[in-house]
């Protein structure tokens, strides 16, 4: 069975083609209006960088955001505006970049995100809250694997995977696997559903209007980890993240752990 259509998003979202330009404009305007430290290195490769935004006054802790794009497209600069909600609530925000498939593998990207959090945790005191969208939701969830995480894991007080890809085995039956190069063993090893159940607070978010495959992926992780899943009515894969722009949204509240 070909699963390419099951994991296609833009074609099923009204005006889907317009979203990247909207995100780029919002991200650029956000960067122009706040003071941040951009492109801080966490490794030697050009994409091994992160942006760091500080709130007014002492930070409550640090939210780490990992972008999506099926591990093979977009970069951190498209999503800067999503720092607005947590930042307004007094949280420092780190927005992480990473290399993309097929130049690297998904396991390589997992190691990059862990290395980025190593640097962020050393630089930034206080609790850590992790979140990410789509493939970024997968990567945020992977950080709860004790075999992946660093000593900072004990500082992680909550994780919110948004529309996460939690079981990678279906991607063996997509054309995208030409870029991923997954085999069954690697797909299982990189699937959060097969990780040990974390003892960290986890809340999964997914849009009620998303493709059925994404609703399945969210539910699979919720069942595997015995954690709640919020199905946001009417939200699709491209606007489920919009709540992070709003300091008062339920999504922002879950990300910072204020509810």
Helices and strands as residue ranges (DSSP letters): G 10-12, G 16-18, H 19-33, E 36-41, E 49-53, E 61-66, G 76-78, G 80-83, H 84-88, E 92-96, H 106-123, E 127-133, H 135-142, G 151-155, E 156-162, G 168-173, H 177-180, H 184-189, G 192-194, E 203-207, H 212-225, E 228-232, G 240-245, H 250-256
